[in-house]
Amino acid sequence: MRLPPRLAHGGNPLASNHITLVWLRRDLRLEDQPALHAAAARGGAVVPVYIHAPGEEGAWPQGGASRWWLHHSLEALAADLEALGSRLVIRTGPSSATLDALINETGADAVYWNRLYEPEAIARDKGIKAALSKRGIEARSFNGSLLVEPPEFFNKQGGAWKVFTPFFKAAARDIDPGTPLPRVERLPAPAAWPAGESVASLGLLPRIDWAGGMRAAWRPGEAGAQKQLDRFADGCVEAYKRDRDKPQLVATSRLSPHLHFGEISPRSALAAVQESPYAESSGAQHFISEMYWREFAHYLLYHFPETTVSPLRPEFEAFPWHDDPEAQRAWQRGRTGYPLVDAGMRELWETGWMHNRVRMVVASFLVKHLLIPWQQGAAWFWVALVDADLANNTLGWQWTAGCGADAAPYFRVFNPVLQGQKFDPEGEYIARYVPELAALPAKYRHEPWLADEITLRAAGVALGETYPHRIVEHGEARDAALAAYQAIKGR
């Protein structure tokens, strides 16, 4: 049999002029997608690729909640690409070798991607870009996930920013994030597609289905992200500053997992709020500042990559932390005896998410009431959160522990009872996630140990049986935390 001319001269049956691989990672969307836009503008066929490379996750492999989200996000993106006449090619294996194989199979002469900023990702991507360029393959990366590029933004002294407020003021004044790119509507397909795997074959879903609460709470994918943004920008944003700390309300954007997986870009979220009827409200302005807190987290991780496991303030290396597995398990399971703390930890386990005010309270409880290292808390959040993001997780825990950039002072110890009374005065949030206390009068939901036996029995509460006794007493724990801080103060 006579071979086609291209094969007779060593050609490839899938190859054509200008084939671009678009290597997708945490940018699982079609709107404001710089790499896809650039590939389409280049001309020729575009092959969207997702590479499952769990061996490249370094010290922070994806937790179960994130894996569940990724499964559904990939399915949503695959369906959206199919609707355009395109396809998501999924492969498993080392990123560099897998890209090489796809280049050989397709005859691609370019690979485009949007940048990631975690330490392991930066090192890997630099190596891949150098190797591709050496082969004569065009390798281009784009900013698709941040408003502020960390390598390009410094203070007046030429150093990295360590305090949020001046960082925010300078970034908002000096950096124009630009206008979001329109949704990609057409991606030219290759003459033939390279083989790929199914999303299901990646094994991202749990073998025992524990994700019912997450299914009820979330809709992963770009359409789900846009629905959350529309809900927030069309109404909630006006009252955001007033209501954002009330966990019983749906008053926050709930965009964090969508932003992490790149189902929506920060530029799109910012533009939607700035273009809403409430753009000049205090709520909108406060939301914008919170978006820049996310930027600050990624900025800090880029410039101080060691902070994922080590305190930015070195004196905290000598902090006298406790090793208390029993107390740590009680905290993880929502069995501390403090209703607001327990409600937060149970919300986390049920939905894969926790209200931000409550995140601060439960984190403070772990590191200051129990004196358990913040790294242990960060590791648990990483496993359990659908929005587990290395930069945000690191910033949040170091901020609470008082050992990071622009951190809350260590001597600021949240009182979980007062926090609940202030932000959830009727105990509605507690009743939702700690239902064994729901029949108590509201004034006792935050401190059931103050209720008399008649009231407890009437509500079906038996302290130490149906609901645990407090594992520590607040005043004593606060004193111990302050004494521990004094031990390292001045180092």
Secondary structure, DSSP 8 states (H G I E B T S, - for coil): ----HHHHTT--TT--SSEEEEEESS---STT-HHHHHHHHH-SEEEEEEEE-GGGSTT----HHHHHHHHHHHHHHHHHHHHTT---EEEES-HHHHHHHHHHHHT--EEEEE---SHHHHHHHHHHHHHHHHTT-EEEEE--S-SS-GGG---TTSS---SHHHHHHHHHHH----------------SS------SGGG--S-SS---HHHHHH---SHHHHHHHHHHHHTTGGGGHHHHTT-TTS--S---HHHHHTTSS-HHHHHHHHHTSTTTTSHHHHHHHHHHHHHHHHHHHHHH-GGGGTS-SSGGGGG------HHHHHHHHHT-SS-HHHHHHHHHHHHHS---HHHHHHHHHIIIIIS---HHHHHHHHHHH-TT--HHHHHHHHHHHHT-STT---TT----HHHHHHHHSTT-HHHHHH-GGGTTS-HHHHS-GGGS-HHHHHHTT--BTTTB---SS-HHHHHHHHHHHHHHHTT-
